[in-house]
Structure formats: structure tokens, C-alpha cells
Amino acid sequence: MNTPAADLPEAISFRIDANTDPKAQLKTLIREHRIDEVECVIADIHGITRGKAMPAAKFADMKPAFLPFSIFFQSITGQYFEFDSDEYNTEIDIQLIPDLSTLRNLPWARSPSLMVIHDLHYPSGQPVACAPRNVLKRILARYAAQNWQPIVAPELEFYLTARNTNPDIPLEPPVGRSGRQSVGRQSYSIMAIDEYENIIEDIYRFAEAQGLEIETIIQEGGPAQLEINMMHGDPLQMADNVFIFKRLIREAALRHDCYATFMAKPMEGQPGSAMHIHQSIVDCHTGQNIFSDERGETTELFTHFIGGQQHYLEAATCILAPYVNSYRRFMPDDAAPINLEWSFDNRSAGLRVPHSAPNARRVENRVAGIDCNPYLALAASLACGYLGMMEKIEPTRAFKGDAYEAAYGVPRGIQEALLAFEQCTPLQELLGMQFSAIYRALKAHEFDEYMKVVSPWEREHLLLTV
């Protein structure tokens, strides 16, 4: 039985004191809070939580822990694919390096437990280049070399659904407190949120217990489709928070006998779920937003950032929309973009510049789906903007009107997206060639797996017709 909501533990705040032995600090923390277990976790290429759990006392000894390199070669179905690499063929060990600033408690655990997000290094100490957290760090280092600090704010959309153990049966919204299932197109309805008050209350409780801050929760356009807006901040911290939030939300839903799904398009005829990314950049020395000048007007860096997003996001789409299901979201008039037009305060465009004060000027990437790996999505999106600024790419003129009336500008499927990525050397080099090669091979393998399945649509329309 899970910990009752009323008995959730308080948030555990822990920061390394540079002048104190971290091992001693850990042992004190574990003793004072009577911690039983620590989960040592990483995000794989899909964003799935992988790692090891160990007794808390053993973790406090800070002895090296390892995972096999093969964790990067497992498809979303659990199947492994072949890859021509010495590291893959010999299945070498890679070391888990704890980032103790990410240490949090697990409020849904049966006994007092902690989790710590880890980085992955080779035994030599070199970071594993294809590890998603390291890919994001690689991009942030490029920004830091220019004395720039990106600031991002992700928005998390997801559906609550009734339990579904048969994949052949379409998903349905869960029954709310009224005894009825939700219906769609109730955007921003407070009553619709109240239907799932108990789940939302646990989301708030879990978030507070883990020291995570929620800005708002709203009802989105689909039945039992919710959106959580997060505070803006450092991209690595925000990616960590999204990674944690997705697990937190699933756990809150399971406590109330339903599912939370982060599929991009879980229900036919309903809107998809996005992870919109608000992006700005500040000067590391002055703290000023480099998208605005001293008069509050837009800068060349702002226009070049947009130009880079327009030029390179097509190649990055396979990272922002990583599965065959992801492309069902890009349909006209269904709240998701179909092109990379940019516009001021226009939600039909793929790139939106919201109304804001000059010091909050930002670019919203509306292409990314919530099914993405947050580390990779933030890395890819920021990489596109970085390339635009470095190459001084000019954007098109700001679009006016309904961008759904413009031509398609995003790939229509994962194969088309992978081809664009494969042909884009600058983006691959910036993200890292090892990562890029593994990612392309992984997604090609997954597409081959998908093509082995005959869908209900094919049986319905082709069986006795063609």
C-alpha cells in the first residue's frame, strides 16, 4: 500500500557544502530521515528512468556503481538493435556519477527513500557523449563559451485515462468525481479540473515533497487532458524537473486507479499533447536578456535565433517528435503546428513570440511533443537557435493570419524526419556524432518494428476492399 496522502514526507533539502565531506553529509541525512533506499537513476535516450536501487547506507559509502553501455541500444519495445561499435560489441561498463544537487525523496514509496539523478562517465572519467544529460550539457557549454545563459520554461501536457490493459482497445477518459467521464473541448474549465481534484491534489503534494514548483495547472482541449506550466530556469535543472515530473504524475494517477499518458496523440479525434518550450537567453555578466536592446527593441541575436529555429528545426524534429505516433499530432486545426512559420502571439505558428516586457522577450517552440526526452528536446531546440546566431541566419517575415493556411513545413513521419536529421551535418556535429549515429540507428530500428504490425485501420478498409 502506498503512503497515505496525509502522511507524505516533507521535502528533503540537501546541498553539498564544499568545505564538508559529502559522505559525512549523506550519512547524516540518511540517519536523520531514516532513509531505507536510494534510487540511482539516469534517463536513457527515450527518457525512460533506468538505474539501480541500493540500501541507503551502501549509497552513502559513495563507492562506484556501473551500468552496461547497452542501455542506449534498447528500443521502446525493449528489443536491442545491432550497432557497429567496440563499446557496443564488448558491452563495456560506464560509471554512474551522482549529482547530489538532484537528491529528492520519493513521496510515493512504501518506506523513506531517495532518488538521485546521475551522469554517465567512462572509467577514464570522460563523459559518455551519447548520454542525454551530457548532450544537453554539451550544448550549454557552447552557450557558456559565448557568455550566454539560456533560460527555458517547459509546458507539460498529458492525458488522464481509465486503466487500459488491452492495447487493442482505444483509450477512454477516467470517471471523475461526478461519476461521469470527461468530454473534450473544455479548455481552461475549472469544473473540468475539479473532476480530478484528488489526482491533482496528489500531484501538488508530490511536487511539494520533492521541492518542485508548479506555476499553474489548466484543463486543456481534450477529455481529462491537463497542462502543467513550470517556472522558467536553467535548462539542465528544467530538464531534470520534467524528467521527475513525468514519473510523479504517473504515480499520482496510479494511486487513483487510472493512468497518466505522455503519448503525443493518445486518442483519435482529440488534440495531441505537447511540451512547448519557452526560450530566452541572458548575458552571463550583465543578466540582461540578449533578445532586447537598451531601448527595449529586438536585437539581431533575437532574429538570428528565430532564423536558426526555422532553418534547423526540421532536422531536429525526429528528436522533438521521436515516435511514429508523434506525427499524428501535426494536423491542421488541431492545436499543433504544421510548419515553422514564426509570428507574434499567434498559436497557429510553430514559433510564437508571446507578448512580454523586453526583459522577458522569448521564443516559444510549439513543435515538441510531450513524448520527447526533455534533455534531448531542450538540447536540440537550443542547438538550432545557437546555430542561427552563429551563422547569422535571417528568418522569414513574421507570419500574419492563420498559419494552418500555409504549406506544411514539418516532416509528416519519422522516416522523413530522420532523413532531414541525417542530411544536417551542423546539427549532428553540435549534438555529437556518437549520439547522432546511435539515435538514427535506434529510430530506424523502431520504425522497422512498427512496420511489422498490421493496424485495425488496414483490416477495416483493406481486408475486403482492395
Secondary structure, DSSP 8 states (H G I E B T S, - for coil): ----GGG----------TTS-HHHHHHHHHHHTT--EEEEEEE-TT--EEEEEEEHHHHHTT--EEEEGGGGGB-TTS-B-----HHHHHT-EEEEEE-GGG-EE-TTSSS-EEEEEEEEE-TTS-B-TTSHHHHHHHHHHHHHHTTEEEEEEEEEEEEEEE----TTS-----B-TTSSB--S--TT-HHHHHTTHHHHHHHHHHHHHTT--EEEEEE-SSTTEEEEEE--B-HHHHHHHHHHHHHHHHHHHHTTTEEEE--SS-STTS---B--EEEEEEETTT--BTTB-TTS-B-HHHHHHHHHHHHHHHHHHHHHS-SGGGGGS--TTTTS-SS--EEES-TTSSEEE----GGG--EEE---BTTS-HHHHHHHHHHHHHHHHHHT--------S-GGGS---S-SSHHHHHHHHHT-HHHHHHH-HHHHHHHHHHHHHHHHHHHT---HHHHHHHTTT-
